[in-house]
Amino acid sequence: MMTDIKVPQLPESITDATLVAWHKKPGDAVRRDENLADLETDKVVLEVPAPANGVLREVKVQKGTVVTAGQLLALFEEGAQAAAAAAAPAAAKEAPQAEELRATGTDAGKDKLSPSVRRLIEENRLDAAAIPASGRDGRLTKSDVVDFLGRKSTAAAGAAPASAAVPTATGASGPTSAAGSAGPAARAPTPTTPVPPAGSRGEQRVPMTRLRQRIAQRLIEAQSTQALLTSFNEVDLTEVQALRARYKDRFEKEQGVKLGFMSFFVKASIEALKRFPVVNASVDGSDIIYHEFYDIGVAVSTERGLVVPIVRDADAKSFGALEKEIGEYAKKARSGGLAIEDLTGGTFTITNGGVFGSLMSTPIVNAPQSAILGMHKIQERPMVVAGQIAIRPMMYIAITYDHRIIDGREAVQFLVTVKECLEDPGRMLLGI
């Protein structure tokens, strides 16, 4: 029986999507619920699953096409068997993109590629099977492909390696990134093509992804509609590090997750938000909306761009629950598994540029929120403590805020409260 494969119902507030990849070509046998194609919106990547076991007969929409809910994508024959005789006419009808995929070898045992990885392999006509994979379950990552391209380029030019892995910061560990700039505790951003030989003047024009366009739009809107100002302070993390060192093994054993820095910053931020509720507020026209709940956004950098999943009712969650939820969001973000609900709402955001070694930055507010807290690299510095010079693990923290509703006094006192909670973590437990 022939079945139409259509664009699924798109999430609320999303009107269209871009078909970024076909994972099957006409004539391929498909199992029920196997992913046929990826649809990229300005927030998430949606999968188009097979409705039953059968064969993909004909592709109606090519890669790169903008589609809407209910639009016909392909024809699918339920219960059919893929055969050599049937594959021949199907191969003649398949899209040029599918031909290119076969030529590059991306179907050779490594069909679980993210859209950005698949695009990079297509553009450079590589054999995916020949590239060493370092991702989870043996998957290729963008860094794997870029490193492979770099080695290939330098081997041809007889030059030194074009890129090298950057060690992650051991200080502010966690999955978050500086808003619009930094990323996860992984490799530094690398170009999508190898570094050209000296004297080369080539150029490459690559269209922005839907998510990257949305990020650009939101950042420009925040800067053009809000009166943004940034204040800084510094935190001595001696007590937090001592607490983590004392209980990390027991915590991991009982909670099933490592004790990181992010849960401390979430808890400290909530204490500060309770004291200064305007920092947890937002502007709606000529009104100020004071939120009586604490839905904390945690910025996560992925191969596709920056996303901010929301930890809801964070004030009611334990350190262990916070670490688990933040870790799960980071995994889902990097695998493209976040749902629209995971990204909707939020009253305040925390972002961590320290994982890439950022010492100081001015994060941009995640509108319509009115403030964002920036974490940075933990660096040992000589400090005067009780009249004596001592080496202490210090971190600069920053709050960027909407000066239309938040005064400098409130922003500075918010940072001081965060500082006090982190320098004496017992305050958070006692509520003082």
N, C-alpha and C positions, 0 to 999 in steps of 0.2 A: 504494500500500500504506500502510495506517494504522499509525503507530508511536507507542508510548508514550514521552513525555519524562518521565524520572524524576530524582529528586534523585541526583546522583552519590555515589559512596562518599566519606564524609567522612573527613578526616584522623584519625589516632589521637588519642584523648583528647577528641575533639569529638563530642557526642551529637546535636546538632541545629543548625539554622541558621534564619535569618529571610529570607524572600523579600522583598527590598527594592525590586526594580524589574523590570518587564517591558520589554524593548527592542523587542519586536514585539507586534502585536495580531492577533487572529484574522482570517484572510483575507490576511495579509501573505505575500508570497513571501520565502523565506529561502534563502541560499546555505549550502553545507556549511561547518561549523565557525564560522558566524556566531553571535555571542552572542545567546541568546534572553532570558536573565534573569540577575540577580545574586543570589547567596545570601551573606548576611553571617553569619560566625561571630564568636566573640569574639576571633579572631586575624587572619583574612584574609577577603577577599571572593572567593568562588568563582564562576566563570562556568559557565553551562549552554549548551554549544554545540549547534548543529543537527547531527543525524547525517548529513544528506544535503541535496541541493537539494530544495526542496519548498515546502509551504505550512503555516503554523501554523493548525490548524483550530479548536481549542477550548482555552481556558484553564481548568484545573480548580482552581487554587489562586490566591487573590488576594494582592495585595501586603500585606505586614505579617504574613503567616501564618508560624508556626513549623513547620518541616518536618523530617523525618528521612530518613536514607539510604534510597533505594529508593522513596520516596513518589511517587505519580503527580502530575506538574505540569501536563501538557498533552497534547493529541493532535496528532500531526504526520503529514501525508500526504506521503510521499516521491514525488518526480517530478511532483507536481501543479503546475499553473500558476494563479497568482492571476488571477481574472477578475472583472469588475464584477458578474456575476450571482451568483458565489459569495460575493463580498464583502458583499452586502446582508444575507443571513441571518446571516453570521458577525458582522457589525457589531451585530446585535440581541442576540447572546449575549455580546459582549465585556464585560469588567469595567468598573465605573464608573471605576476608575483610568485605564483606557485612554482612555475618553471624555474625561476631564479632561486627559490628556496632549495629545490632539488639540486640545482647546479652547485650551490654553495655547500651542500652537504648538511644543512641544518636538520634534515629529517633522519640523519644517520644515528639513531639511538639517543638523540638529545632533543626531543620535541618539547620538553617543558622549559621553554625559554621565555623570559619576560619580554614585553614589547620592545624595551630599549635595547636589550641584548640582541634580540632577533634583527632589529633594524640595523644595528652596528655590523652584524655578521653579513647581512644582505649587502650593505653599502660597500663593504670591503671584499665581498665574494670569498669568504673564508669557509673552511671545512670545520664545523663545530666539533666533530669527533676528534680532530687533531689538537684541540685546545685543552690543556689541563684545567679541570674544574675544581674550585675550592669551596663552592657553596654547599648549602645543606642538601643532603641526599644526592651529592654528586652533581648538583646543578651548576651551570655556568653563570658567573656574575659579570657585570659590566667591567669590573676591574680585571677579571681574567682575560677578557677579550682585548682590552686596552694594553695590558702587559704583553700579550702575545703579539699584538701589532708592533709594540715598541721593540721587542726582541727581533722581530722579522725585519723591521726597518733598519735597525742598527747593524744587523748581520749583513744586510746588503750594502750599507754605507761604510762598514768597517769602523764605526764609531762606538763611543761608550753607550751604555743603556740609556734610553731616552727618559725613562721614569723609574722610580723605585718606591717601594712601599714606605709609608711614613709611619713610624711607631705611634701607637695611640697614647694619649695622655693618661698617666696613671693616677692623676688627681681626681677630677670631677667625672668619674665614670658614670655611664648611663646612656640611654638611647636618644637623648634630645640634642637639639642643635640650636645655634643662634638664629633668630628669625631672619629668614631670607638670605642667610650666608653660610653658617657652619653646618655640620652634619653629625652622623652617628660616630661612635668610637670605632672607626674603620680606617680606610685609606683616605688620603687627601684627595680632593676632586682632581680628576685627570681628564685631559682632552679626549674627545671621541675619536680622534685620529692620531696616528703616531707623529712625533715631532719631525718635521721635514728636515732634509739635509741643509747645511749652512748655505745661504745664498738663495734658497727657494723663496718664491714670492707667490705661492699658490693661495687660493681662497676657497672656502666652502660655505655654501648657503644651506642652512638646515632649518626647516620650519619649527616653531615652538610647539611643544605638546599642548594639549588642552589644559592640563594641570599647570604647566609653566605660564600659560597665558592668564589663567585665573589668579595665580600667585602675583604676577606683575600687576594685574588690575587691582587686586586688594591692597597691595602695598602702596600703589599710587593714590588710591582712594583714602587710605589712612593718613598719608602725608598731606593731602590736599584738603581734607575735611576736618582734621583735628589739629589742635595747637599742641604739638608734641614737644616735650622737654625731658631731658634725662638728668638724673642725679645719681651719684656714686657713693659707695662706702666700701669698707673692707672688713672681712671677717676672719677671726682667728679660729681655725677648725681643729685645734688641738684636742678639745674635749670630745668632739664628734668622732675624730679618728680613734681616740682612745676607747670610746664606747663601742665603736665598730670592731676594733681589734679584740676587745674583751668578750664580745658576745657573737661574733660573726659565725663561728662554727656551730654553736648551739642554735642560733637563729636559723641558719640554713638547714640544719637537721630537722628542726621542728616545723619550720614554715615552708620548706621545700623551695626556697629561693634565696639568693644572696642579698645581704643587707647593703644597699648602695647609699649614695648621698641624696638621691632624688626624694626619697620618702622624708628625710629630715627637712629638706627645703619646702616640700609641700606642707608639712605640719607647721613649720615656722611661718610660712606665708599665710596659712589659715588663721593663726593666732594674730598676725598683724592685720589681716582683713577684718577680723572681728572688732579690733580696736578702731580701725579707720574704714568704716563701711563704704565711704564714697569711692575708695579704690576698687571696690567690688561692684561698683555701679556702672551704668551706661547711659548714654544720651539718646533720647528719642524726640527729635524736634526741639521744642522748648522745654521738655520735661526731663527730669533725672529719674531713672528707674533704679531703686535700691534693691538688690537681690538679697533675699534672706536665706540663701543656700550657697554652697561653695562647689561649683563645677569647675574643676581646674584643668585647663588645657596644657598638654605636654608636647612641645614641638618635637617632631621626629623628621629627620632628613632621610629621604629614600632616593633610589635611582631616578624616580620620576620627578622628584621635587619635594618641597616641604609640605608636610601635613601636620595637623594639630588635633589628635584624638582627645576626647574629653573624659576625665575621671570624675564621674558624677557623685555628688554627696561625699566628697573627699574628707570632710570633717568627721564623718561617722565611721571611717575606715582605719584599721590598724596599720602599723608600719608594714607588716607582712602582706596585708591585702593590697596596699598601695604598690609595693614592689612587684607583686604578681601581676596586677592589672596593667601597670606601666610596661612591664616586660612583654606581656601578651600583646599589647597594642603595638609595640615596636616590631614584633615578629609579623603581625598581621599587616602592618604598614609596608614592610619591605617585601612581603610576598604578594601584595596587592589584594589582601583579604579584608580590608576595612570596609564597613558599610557606611552609608550616608548618616545613619543614626550615631555612629561613633564620632563623627566630625561636626555634628550639629550642636549649637549652643555654646556654653562655656561662659564663665564670668570673669576669669582671670587666667593668664598664661605664664608658664615658666619655660625658659629656653636655656640651653646649656651650650655655650660656645667653647667651654674649656676642654671638651673632648678632642678638639683639634689644636689645642694650644693657645687659644685666644686669651690674652691677658686682660683685655678691656674692649668693650664694644657698646654701641647704642642700639639695642633691639627696637624693632618697630612694633607698635601696638597692633594686636590682632582684632581689628574692628568687627563688631561694634563695642568691644570691650574698651575700657578706658585706661588700662595699665598692663604692663608686662614686666616680669622680673628676669633679669639676665644673670646667669651663673657664668663663671670663668675658670681659668686654669688655677689649680692649687699650686702655689710656688713657695718654697721655703725662703724666708727673708729675715734679716736681723731686725728684731723689734725690742723696744724698751719695755720690760715687764718688771714692775716693782723696783724701778731704779736700776735694773740690771739689763744688759743686752743678752737676748736669748733668740735662738733660731726657732721660728714658728711657721707652721703651714698656713699661709695667708691666701685669701681669695678676694678679688674685687667683685662686688655685686653692683648691679645697676637697675634702676627702675625708670622706664620710659612711661610717661603718663600724659593724659589729655588735660592740659592746663585750663581748659574751659570750665571744668568742674572740680579738678583736684589742685589745691594750692601747694606751693612749695613746702610749706610747713608740714602738711599731711604726708606728702611724698617722702620727705626726709625722715619724719618720725616713723613712717612705715618701714623704711630701710633699717632704722635704728632698732626697731622691734625685732625684725628678722635677725639682725646681728646679735642681739641679746639672747634670743632663743637658741641660736646655733652655738654661741660661745658658752652657754650654760644649758645644755639639753634637758636637764631636770626641770627647768621652768615649764617646758611644754607638757610634761607629765603632771605637774602640780597645778597648771593653769594660772601661773603667776608671772 
